[in-house]
């Protein structure tokens, strides 16, 4: 049976103000709700159960509580099918009101609101983690960078991403957008760097800290075995604790005047080196 739509025609409607407020972290925290915009992103949430996993670690489950739509902004012909699959209350808005609550310059007419899932990694549930490689991002500061890293990590077959001591909100709309929804299809959790180092070493992983002052060229390390790649924040890099807790420090060669690469690009280079090595064995 089709979802019954409720129509909103006023900018002053409380729901319009409420949805727009979720673009800010303090309101997301207060409401324990977050904001997912875009057809691809919402489709990945709705299709979570049908997407085959390459990792024994599940993604966190996201349940959509409500949808805000504007058919005037739709870009294709499949939006109504997606709306029906969401199986939740639907609020239809005219373009001008939808653009007010949208996070995008060119919205596609779909915004979902969902409860923020628990993101702390449950170490006790996984005495054995067999995925390879694992990616740790310590103290990341830029939501767009994190989203790009998640998109790249999924493409590179990473089995688990741990965001340690983040300086941003994992459910920032820019993270969701830049990841194109891979936040919901790649196991991504938060942890402290202390727990991550201790627990992964206990499980027999070799930890590689990627840092400009590293001692080993990134193509010279063995990424075919149980390995963890650690990357630090854009401004400060890895903490001393992360570098000292790692087994090997790794560098990417730099031949110009710049002393480092963009964080997301550095991750992509090393992750695809891991693919090259695994394909060669």
C-alpha positions as CSV (number, residue, x, y, z in Angstrom):
1,X,0.0,0.0,0.0
2,X,1.5,3.4,-1.0
3,X,2.9,5.6,1.8
4,X,0.4,8.3,2.6
5,X,2.0,11.7,1.9
6,X,1.6,14.7,4.1
7,X,2.0,18.1,2.4
8,X,3.9,21.0,3.8
9,X,3.3,24.3,2.2
10,X,4.7,26.9,4.7
11,X,8.3,27.9,5.4
12,X,7.3,28.3,9.1
13,X,6.2,24.7,9.5
14,X,7.9,23.3,12.6
15,X,9.0,20.2,10.7
16,X,10.8,22.4,8.1
17,X,12.7,24.1,10.8
18,X,13.5,20.8,12.6
19,X,14.9,19.1,9.5
20,X,17.0,22.2,8.7
21,X,18.4,22.2,12.2
22,X,19.9,18.7,11.8
23,X,22.5,20.1,9.6
24,X,24.2,21.3,12.8
25,X,25.9,18.9,15.2
26,X,24.5,20.3,18.4
27,X,21.0,19.6,17.1
28,X,21.9,16.1,15.8
29,X,23.3,15.3,19.3
30,X,20.2,16.7,21.1
31,X,17.7,14.8,18.9
32,X,19.9,11.7,18.3
33,X,18.8,12.0,14.6
34,X,20.8,12.7,11.5
35,X,20.3,13.9,8.0
36,X,20.8,11.8,4.8
37,X,20.3,13.6,1.5
38,X,20.4,12.2,-2.0
39,X,19.0,9.2,-4.0
40,X,22.2,7.2,-4.0
41,X,22.8,7.6,-0.3
42,X,19.2,6.7,0.7
43,X,19.2,3.8,-1.7
44,X,22.2,2.3,0.0
45,X,20.5,2.5,3.4
46,X,17.3,0.9,2.1
47,X,19.3,-1.8,0.3
48,X,21.7,-2.6,3.2
49,X,20.3,-6.1,3.8
50,X,20.6,-7.1,0.2
51,X,24.1,-5.9,-0.5
52,X,26.6,-8.8,-0.2
53,X,29.3,-8.1,2.5
54,X,32.9,-8.8,1.9
55,X,33.6,-8.5,5.6
56,X,32.6,-10.7,8.6
57,X,32.0,-7.4,10.5
58,X,28.5,-6.0,9.9
59,X,27.9,-2.4,9.0
60,X,25.8,-0.5,11.6
61,X,22.1,-0.7,10.8
62,X,20.3,2.5,9.9
63,X,16.5,2.8,10.0
64,X,14.9,5.7,8.2
65,X,12.2,7.3,10.4
66,X,10.9,9.8,7.8
67,X,11.4,11.2,4.3
68,X,11.1,14.7,3.0
69,X,10.6,14.9,-0.7
70,X,10.1,17.4,-3.5
71,X,9.0,15.8,-6.8
72,X,9.9,19.1,-8.6
73,X,13.6,18.3,-7.8
74,X,13.6,14.6,-8.9
75,X,16.2,13.8,-11.5
76,X,15.0,10.4,-12.7
77,X,12.1,8.0,-12.7
78,X,12.9,5.7,-9.8
79,X,12.4,8.0,-6.9
80,X,8.8,6.9,-6.2
81,X,9.9,3.2,-6.0
82,X,12.6,4.2,-3.5
83,X,10.1,6.2,-1.4
84,X,7.7,3.2,-1.2
85,X,10.6,0.9,-0.1
86,X,11.4,3.3,2.7
87,X,8.2,2.4,4.4
88,X,8.0,5.5,6.6
89,X,6.1,8.8,6.9
90,X,6.6,11.0,3.8
91,X,6.4,14.8,3.8
92,X,6.1,16.4,0.4
93,X,7.4,20.0,-0.1
94,X,7.4,22.4,-2.9
95,X,10.9,23.1,-4.5
96,X,11.4,26.5,-2.7
97,X,10.9,25.0,0.8
98,X,12.9,21.9,0.0
99,X,15.8,24.0,-1.2
100,X,15.7,25.8,2.2
101,X,16.3,22.6,4.1
102,X,18.6,21.0,1.6
103,X,22.4,20.7,2.2
104,X,23.1,20.9,-1.5
105,X,23.3,23.5,-4.2
106,X,21.3,21.3,-6.6
107,X,19.1,19.0,-4.5
108,X,17.6,15.9,-6.0
109,X,14.4,16.1,-3.9
110,X,15.1,13.4,-1.3
111,X,16.1,13.8,2.4
112,X,15.8,11.0,4.9
113,X,16.0,11.4,8.7
114,X,17.2,8.5,10.8
115,X,18.3,7.7,14.3
116,X,22.0,7.9,14.9
117,X,23.4,4.4,15.3
118,X,25.9,3.3,17.9
119,X,29.3,3.7,16.3
120,X,31.8,2.5,19.0
121,X,33.4,-0.7,17.8
122,X,32.4,-3.6,20.0
123,X,35.8,-5.2,20.4
124,X,34.6,-8.0,22.7
125,X,32.2,-9.2,19.9
126,X,35.1,-9.9,17.6
127,X,38.0,-11.9,19.2
128,X,39.1,-12.8,15.6
129,X,39.1,-10.2,12.9
130,X,40.1,-11.8,9.6
131,X,39.6,-8.8,7.2
132,X,42.5,-7.4,5.4
133,X,43.5,-4.7,5.3
134,X,42.1,-2.6,8.1
135,X,42.3,1.2,7.9
136,X,42.6,3.6,10.9
137,X,42.1,7.3,10.5
138,X,43.2,9.2,13.6
139,X,41.9,12.6,14.5
140,X,40.4,13.4,11.1
141,X,39.2,17.0,10.8
142,X,37.5,17.5,7.4
143,X,34.2,15.7,6.7
144,X,34.7,15.8,3.0
145,X,38.1,14.1,3.3
146,X,36.6,11.4,5.5
147,X,33.8,10.7,3.1
148,X,36.2,10.4,0.2
149,X,38.4,8.1,2.2
150,X,35.4,5.8,2.9
151,X,34.5,5.7,-0.8
152,X,38.0,4.8,-1.7
153,X,38.3,2.3,1.1
154,X,35.2,0.4,-0.1
155,X,36.5,0.4,-3.6
156,X,39.8,-1.0,-2.4
157,X,38.2,-3.9,-0.5
158,X,39.0,-2.7,3.0
159,X,37.2,-4.9,5.6
160,X,37.0,-2.4,8.5
161,X,37.6,1.4,9.0
162,X,38.2,2.7,12.5
163,X,37.9,6.4,13.1
164,X,40.0,7.0,16.2
165,X,39.6,10.2,18.3
166,X,37.8,12.1,15.5
167,X,37.5,15.9,15.6
168,X,34.4,15.7,13.4
169,X,31.0,14.0,13.6
170,X,30.8,10.7,11.7
171,X,27.2,11.6,10.7
172,X,28.0,15.0,9.4
173,X,26.0,15.5,6.1
174,X,29.3,16.2,4.3
175,X,30.6,12.8,5.3
176,X,27.5,11.1,4.1
177,X,27.6,13.0,0.8
178,X,31.3,12.6,0.0
179,X,31.1,8.9,0.8
180,X,28.2,8.6,-1.6
181,X,26.5,6.4,1.0
182,X,29.5,4.0,1.5
183,X,29.3,5.0,5.2
184,X,26.3,2.5,5.3
185,X,27.9,-0.3,3.2
186,X,31.4,-0.4,4.6
187,X,32.0,-1.4,8.3
188,X,33.0,2.0,9.8
189,X,33.3,2.5,13.5
190,X,34.9,4.7,16.1
191,X,37.4,3.8,18.8
192,X,40.2,5.3,20.8
193,X,43.7,4.9,19.4
194,X,44.8,3.1,22.5
195,X,42.1,0.4,22.2
196,X,42.7,0.0,18.5
197,X,46.4,-0.5,18.8
198,X,46.1,-2.8,21.8
199,X,43.3,-5.0,20.4
200,X,44.7,-5.3,16.8
201,X,48.1,-6.3,18.0
202,X,46.5,-8.9,20.3
203,X,44.8,-10.3,17.2
204,X,48.1,-10.6,15.3
205,X,48.0,-7.6,13.0
206,X,51.1,-5.7,11.7
207,X,50.5,-2.0,12.1
208,X,51.9,0.4,9.5
209,X,52.0,4.1,10.4
210,X,52.0,6.3,7.3
211,X,53.8,9.5,8.0
212,X,56.1,11.9,6.2
213,X,59.0,11.0,8.5
214,X,58.4,7.2,8.0
215,X,61.4,4.9,7.4
216,X,60.1,2.5,4.9
217,X,58.8,3.2,1.3
218,X,55.1,2.3,1.0
219,X,55.8,-0.2,-1.9
220,X,58.3,-2.1,0.2
221,X,55.9,-3.2,3.0
222,X,54.0,-6.5,2.9
223,X,50.3,-5.8,2.6
224,X,49.3,-9.4,1.7
225,X,49.2,-10.5,5.4
226,X,47.2,-9.2,8.3
227,X,47.9,-5.5,8.1
228,X,46.6,-2.2,9.5
229,X,47.2,1.1,7.9
230,X,47.3,4.2,10.1
231,X,46.8,7.7,8.8
232,X,46.7,10.9,10.8
233,X,44.8,14.2,10.7
234,X,45.2,16.7,7.9
235,X,46.9,19.3,10.0
236,X,48.9,17.4,12.6
237,X,49.4,13.9,11.2
238,X,49.6,10.9,13.5
239,X,50.1,11.4,17.2
240,X,53.3,10.1,18.8
241,X,51.3,7.4,20.5
242,X,50.1,6.1,17.2
243,X,53.5,6.1,15.7
244,X,55.2,4.5,18.7
245,X,52.4,1.9,18.9
246,X,52.9,0.9,15.2
247,X,55.4,-1.8,14.1
248,X,56.6,0.0,11.0
249,X,56.6,3.7,9.9
250,X,55.9,4.2,6.2
251,X,56.4,7.1,3.8
252,X,55.3,8.2,0.3
253,X,58.0,9.8,-1.7
254,X,57.7,13.6,-2.3
255,X,59.8,15.2,-5.1
256,X,58.3,18.7,-5.2
257,X,58.1,21.5,-2.7
258,X,55.1,20.2,-0.9
259,X,55.9,18.2,2.2
260,X,52.8,16.0,2.2
261,X,49.8,14.9,0.2
262,X,46.1,15.4,0.9
263,X,45.0,12.8,3.4
264,X,42.4,11.2,1.2
265,X,44.9,10.9,-1.7
266,X,47.5,9.4,0.5
267,X,45.0,6.8,1.7
268,X,44.0,6.0,-1.9
269,X,47.6,5.5,-3.0
270,X,48.5,3.0,-0.2
271,X,45.2,1.2,-0.4
272,X,45.5,0.5,-4.1
273,X,49.1,-0.6,-3.5
274,X,47.6,-3.3,-1.2
275,X,45.3,-4.4,-4.1
276,X,48.4,-4.6,-6.4
277,X,50.2,-6.8,-3.9
278,X,47.3,-9.0,-3.2
279,X,46.6,-9.5,-7.0
280,X,50.2,-10.4,-7.5
281,X,50.2,-13.3,-5.0
